[in-house]
């Protein structure tokens, strides 16, 4: 029997495409007289709540199960 932590699965999913989001509050941006909404951040990992998160988690689980036979 093997155990897998599924509670945080969405937090560790890899992304298969580039996804950008607005800079979250609390993160500083350069203050060169530009508006805050002029900046964005690129995600390196999947986030809970992304439309792609479920698909990425399913892909990762499928790959793992196929490797295990």
N, C-alpha and C positions, 0 to 999 in steps of 0.2 A: 504494500500500500504506500502511496506517495501523497504528500500534501502540498497544496499550492495556495498561496495567499491571493485571493481574488478581491479583497477589500480595497487594495490600493492599485489594482491592475491598470486602471485608467491613467494613473500618474506616471507610469513607467513605459507607456506605449511609444514606440518610435513613429515618426511621421513619414509618409511617403511623398509628401509635397510640401512646398514652402507655405507657411501660414504666418501672417503678421497680425498684430493686434495693437490697439491703442496703448500708450504707456500708462500703466496702473498708477493710481495715486500713491504717493510716498516715494516714488522713484524720481530722482532728480534728472533734469534734462539740461543741456547747455543753455545758458541765459544770454543768447546773442540777439535779444530783441525779437525772437521768433515766438510764435504762439505754441503752446503745449501740444495742440492738436496737429502740428506739423511733423511730429515725431511718431515713430512706431517701433515695436520690438518684434524680432523674429523668434518664433517658438522653436526650441530644440526638441522638446518632448511634448507628448499629448497632455491636455488638461481635461479635468472632469468638466463636462458641459459642452465640449466641442462636438460638433456633428460627426466629426471623423473619429472620435474617441472609441465609440463602440465597434466600429469596423476595424480599427487598428488593434484593439484588444482581441477581437475575434481572429484576426490574421495571426497574431502572435500565439494565441492558444492553439489554433489549428496546426501551425508549424511544429509546436511542441508535441502535440498529440501524434502527429504523423511520424515524427522522429522516434517516439516511443513505440510506435506500431499499434 
